[in-house]
């Protein structure tokens, strides 16, 4: 499913009419009907509720007018507040407002802040408030003491169920940054495709339950435009990417993952990544760790093979580990490198030389990424010949780019896309909404996951999951992207399943590993 900017959505709406002959009035009518359907499904005993629909002067308000007519036709109690002079209405919004007037709908006109202040107490009598004020067209924050700022604040102070039309008013459609004054909705109905802020805005909880509904635009307008290169990861679509296991399969059918990780005091990182790989479908997993910590890792995981590589007295990989690691990678399907290896200069050299010479797919995480903090230009993939996958969190990505974490967070989509495309690699940018950037310029956003996953070891688990998914994939770039998208979704889904049992505060990486099986199994319902 595509995620669109406000401008892209406007173009889709325009081409729906110009190219396919579907009148814009029909699109608005369909939007209003879906608003009614969502409200009916979201609120118990809708017939017993009193609804206020707050309409702005644009098409968002026109959608609200259609909803009001749909509700009046069903003898539901509804009152309309038009937050503008009727003379400001144009096009389809004006048509639908006129129809509503002729139907005798109860309408209150509010043209300024003083007019609102005289009516604001009426909000207390409503069970449902519909935010049809501003939509996706705004490009600057609301002023708190403006008419719309005051209305938004009063909506948020209400105890009513709040339904937002297209996007909560005040939330800027293309913005990743939170902190703006906006409606805090219980549910939002958006049309045709999600917008950037629905998925990636830091305050996306203001959206509530997101309902994405079709209103008549042909799917080809979304899928065939190369400019539409941001995609939503969903369980329904990702389920088809899960490899099927034949009855005749054996452990060699699902790949052999090498996890090169750990150091003194950080053996757990190697164990977490290795166990996650095994529980994500890898047929065989070998943990290549500093020889000092091999007994520790071996005692943690009976099903995983271990190999001790030469290490320094400090318990980290030495340069002498390079030859042994290269030898061990022969016959392996994928190597995951970095969790807990440390940033000793000799270890960094070991990482860089191993990456430069490896001929199998690599997943680089944690300290393997930090080894390139001053030489990120060396990180280049071979796409089909040697897929390279990086899994930085915002701080690690910032070090690779020579930017601040704040700069990365503010422009994370375009930075991830540019980095992956220019270096011909895959970038998994971990955050509250993890991004997968592919070398073909496509970016995929995963909306799952929860704040409880902001704890130690979660990245190690993701590294193991990704390595296992890659081990079962074919080499062509499309298959690599699919494997990474599957791994990211399953990791986030496992976190969401686990947090239901533990609560956010107690959630650990180990809990996520234990939920990986349930996460994979849950995808079967969509097949």
N, C-alpha and C positions, 0 to 999 in steps of 0.2 A: 504494500500500500504506500502511495506517495505522500510525502509531507510537503505542503506548498507554502510559498510566501503569499502575502496579501496580493501582490502584483500578479503572480502566477495564477492565483485563484480568479482574479478579475478577468484575466485573459481567457481562462477556461470558460467562464460564464459567457463572455462576449462571443467566443467561437461557437459555443453551443447554439446560440441564436443565429449567427451569421453563416456558419458552415453547415449546420444540421437543421436549421429552420425551426427550432423549438423556441417559441416566444418566451421572453423573460417573465411575462406574467404567469406562464405555466410553471416556471421554476419557482417563483415566489409562492404560488398556490401549493405546490408540492412541499415546499419548506414549511409552510404553515400547518399542513396536514401532519407532517412528521413531528412537529412540535406538539401538536395535540396528542398524537399516539404515544410519544415519550412521556408526556405528563400523565396520561391515563395509566401507563405501565409503572410509573414511578411513585404515584401517590395513591394510597388506599382511600376508597370512598370519595373519589373526586366529585361525585354528585353532591356531597355534603360540604364541599369547600367553597370558599369565596376567593376569587382570584383577581389580582390587580396586574394589568399588563402596562408596563411603563415604556412608552414608545418615543424614540428619537426621531429626527427629521429625515433620516436616510432610509436605505433599503432595509436596514435592521428593524426600524419602526414599521415598515411595510409588512415584514414577516409577522410582527406582533399583531398587526391589524388583521391579517388572515387568520391567525390563531384565535383572536377574539371572535371573529365570525364563526369559525369552526365550533367554538364553545357555545356561542349563543344558539346556534342551530341545534344543539343538543340540550338546550334548556339548562345550561350550567351558569352559575352566578359569576359574572365577570364585569369588571369596570376598567376602562381604559384611561390612562393619563398620557396626554400628548405633551411632551416637554419641548414645545416649539410652537410658533405661529403656524396655523394650517397653510398659510400662504408660502411657507418655506418648503413645503412638500413638492416633490417633482416625480414625474415618471410613474413607475409601478406603485411606489409608496403612496402617491397622491390618489391614484385610481382606487387602491384598496381602502384608503381612509374614507374616500367619498362613499364607497359601497357600504362601509361600516356606519357612516352617518345616516345614510338612507334607510338602513336597517333599524334605526332607532337605538343604537347601542349607547349605553351611558358613557359619555366621554367628558373628561375634564381637561381643559386647556391650561397649561402652565408655561408662561413665556419668559419668566425671570426668577431670580432667587427669592424675591419677596413673595411672589405668587406661590412658590413651593413651600416657603415657611408657613404660609397660611393653611396649607393642606397636609403637611407632612404627618400630622397626628392620625390622619385617616389610615395610614399604613398598618396601624395596630389591629384593625378589624379584618385584615386579610390573612387567610391561611397559606396562600401561594402568591409569590411575587415573581413576575416574569420580566427579566432584564432584556428589553429590546431597544436599548438606548443608543449604543454607539457602534457596535460591530468591529470589523477588522480595519476600518479606515483610519483610525487615529495613529499619529506618529510621534506624539509627545505626551508626557505625563499629565494627568488631570490636576487642575488646581483645586486644593481642598475647599476653598471658599467660592468656587464657581457654582453655577446651577447644577451641572452634572456631578461635580465633586460632592456637593451636599446630598444629592439624591443617592449616589453610591454609598456614602457614609450611612445614610438612613436605612438603606436596604440591608447593609451589613449589621446594623443594630437590631434589626427585626428578628423575631423568632420564627418567621414563616419559612416554608420551603421555597428555595430560590432556584429558578431555572433560567439559565443564560442562553440567549439566542446567538449562535455562532461562536462567540467568545465573551467571557466576562467583560463588561464595560470597564475601560481603564487599562486593561491589559493590552499591550501593543503586540500585534500579531506576529511580528518578525523578531521580537526581542527575547534574548536569553536572560537578561538581567531582571532580577526581582526588585521588590521594594516600592513599586508604583502603587498608588491608590487604585484599587479595582474591586469590583464586585466579588464577594466570596460565595460562589455558587455551590449548591448541592449537586447540581447536574448541569451539563452543557450539551446542547445539540448543535453540532456543526455540520456543514453541508458539503458533500462530494468527497472531501479529503480533510485530514487534520492539518492544522496550521502549526508553524514552528513553535509558537508559545505554548500550545496545548501540550506539547511533549517535552520541550527543552527549557522552558522558562523556569527560573529558580523558584518561582511562586506557583508552580503548576497545580498545587493543591487547591488553588482558588477555582480551578475548572470543575472540581468535583468529579462525578461519574461522567466520562466523555462518551457521547453517542455520535457516531459518524453515520450519516444517512445519505442515500442517493436522492437527488432531486431531478435527474434527467440528463445530466451531462454524459456523453458516451465515454466509456473507459479509455478509449484510444486517445482522447485528448490529454489524459493524464500519463498514460504509459508510453506513448510514442514520442513524446517531446524530450529530446536529450537534455534540455535545461532542467528537467525535473529529476534531479540526482540525489535527493534526500528521501529515504525510505523508512517506513515504520516496521519494526520487527514485531510480528504477532505470532502467537502460538498456533493459530489456525493455519497460517501460511508456512510456518517453519516445520510443522509436523511431517510434511512430505519429504523433508531433508534427512530425517532420521534413517540411518542404514537398516536394512532388513537383515535378519539373521536366518540363514537357511539351516534346515535340519542337519545337513551334511557338513556344516561348518566346524572348524577346529580352531584352536587358539592362534594358529598362524594366520587365520583368515582376517584377523582384526588388528594386525600390526603390532610392532614391538616399539614401545616408547622408552627412550633414554631420558632420565631426569638427572641433569648435572647441576647439583645444588648443594647447599649446606656449608657449614664451617663450625668451628668450636663455638658452642653456645647457640647455634642456629640450626641444629640438626632437625628441628621440628619443621622448618621450611621445606626441606627435602622430603620429609615423610608426608607432609600434607599434599604436596604436588604429586608425589608418586601414588598415594592412595586415591587421590581424585582421578588420576588417569586410569587406574585400575577399575574404579567404580563408574567410569564413563565409557566403558566398552573396550578398552585396549586388551588385546589378547595376552600380551606380555609387557611387563614393566621392569626396567632395571634402573636402580638408583646409583649413579656414579658420584661418589662423595669423597671428601678428603679422608685418607686412610685412618686418621685419628678418630673420626666420628663414625666410621663404618659399623663398628659393633653396636653403637647406639641406634642407628637407623635400622639395622638388621633386626634388632630386638623389638622394634616397634611394629614391623609389618612382616608377618610370616609368608605372605603370598608374593612378596616382591624380592627380586634378586638384587644383590648389592655388590658393588665393586669399589675398593678403596684406591684412590689415586694419590700420587705423591703430593705431600703438603709441606708447608713451612712449619717451623716450630710454633708459630702462632695459631696453627690449626686451620689455615686457609690453603687453597690450591696454589701450588708453585708452578713455575714454568715447566718443570720436569713432568707435570701432569699432562702436558699437551700430547705427547706421543702416545701415551696410554689411552687418552680420551679418543684420539683419532682412530686408534685400533679398535676400541670398544664400539665406535659408531658404525663400523662395518656390519651390514646386515640389519641395522635398525631402520625403522620407518620414519621416525620423527625424533628430534631432540628438543627438550625443554631446558633452557639454560638461564640461571641467574638467581633464583630464590635463595637468599641467605648466604651467598658466596663471599660477601664483603667487598670492600673497595681497596684492599691492599694493592699497591702499584704492580706487583708481580702477578697477582690474581687478575687484575685488569688486562695485563698483557696476555695472559693465558686465554681470557675470554675473547679478546680481539683476534688473536691468531686462530683460535678454534672456529670462530664465526667466518673468518676469511677463507678457511680451507674446507669447511663442511659442504657436503654435496647433497644432504638430505634436508627436508623442511625443518626450520628452526623456529621455536617460540622463545623470544627473549623477554625477560621480566626482571624487575627489581634491580639488583646490582649489575646484572649484565647490561642494562640500559645505562646505569650510572658510569659504567666503564667508557661510555662514548660521550660523556658530558662535554668534553672539549674537542671532540672529533666526530661529530654527528654525520659529517659528509661521508664517512666511511660506511655508514649503514645504507647499503643498497641491495635490493633483492634481485633474484633472477627470474621472478614470476614462475613459469612452469618448470624451469630447470632446477631452481632451488627456492621455493617459497620462503619468504622471511616475514615473520609476524612479530610485531612489537606490542607490548601491553603496558604502556605507561599510565600512571595516575597523573593528574594535572601538574604536580610538582616535578615529576620526572620528565614529562613532556616539555615543560618550561625550560628545564636544564638542557634538553636536546636542542631546543630552538634558540637558546640564549635570551629568553624572555622571562618576565615575571609570571607567577601563577595567575595573578589577576588578569594579565593580558591574554593568557591562554584561555581562561574561563570565559572572557568576554567575547571571544571569536573562535570558539572551539571547533565549530563545524568546518569553516573554511580553512583553518589551520591544519586540521586533521586531513582534509581532502588534499590540500596542496602538498603536504608532507608525503602522503602515501603515493600520490600520482607522480610526483617528481622523482621519487626514489624507487618506484616500482616494487613496493612492498605493501603489506597489510598492517594497518594501525588500529589497535583496539584501545581507545582512549577511555579509561575507566573513570566513572563519575557517578552521580546520582542517576544519570541516564547515559549508559555506556554507548559509545559510538564505535562502529566498525567502518573504517575507511579503506576502500579497495583501490588497487592501482589503476582501475579504469575510470576513476573519478566518482563512483557511486559511494554514498555514505548511508549507513543503516543505523537507526537509533532504537535502543531497547528501553521501553518505558517501565519494565519490571525491576524488582529489587526494592530494598527498604533501608531506612537509616540504621537498622541493627547490623547491617553488613559493613558498617564503617568500623571495623575492628581488625586486629592483627590476623594475618594468614589468609584473608579472603582472596587476595591476589594470587597467592600460591595455589589455592584451589582452582582458580580460573585458569592458571597456566596448565595445570594437569588436565583439566577438562578439554581445553583447546587442543592440547597435544594428542589426546585420545581421539578426538573427532577428526583431526587431520590424519591420524594414522589409518583411519578407515576410508579416507577420501582418495579419489583419483587426483592426478596432478594438474589437469587443466584449470586455468584460473577461476572459471565459474564454480568448479567443484570445491576449490579452496575457500572461496568466499562463502559458499553454502555451509561448509564445515565450521567455519569461524562463527557465522551467524547462529548456527545450531548450538555451538558451545556457549556463546554469550547468553542466549536465551535460557538454556538449561541451567546454567549457573545462577542466573537471577531468579528463575522460577524455583529452584531448590531453596534459595534464601527466603523467598516468600512463603514456601510451604513450611520451612523450619521455624520461622518467626511466629507462626500461629501457635506453635507448641511452647516456645521458650519465652516469648516476649522479646522486644528489641534489645533491652539492656543485657539479657543473658545469652544472646545469640553468639555462637562461636563458629569459627571455620569448620570445626569438627561436626557441628550440627548440620552445616550445609552439605558436607560430604555424605552424611547419613541420609540426607534427603535427595541425593542425586538420582537414586533409583526411582523414587516416586515421581520426580520431575520428568524423567525420560518416559515412564509409563503413562503419565498424564497426557502426553502428546498423542497416544493411540486413539483417543476419543475423536480426534479430528481426521483420522485416516479412513 
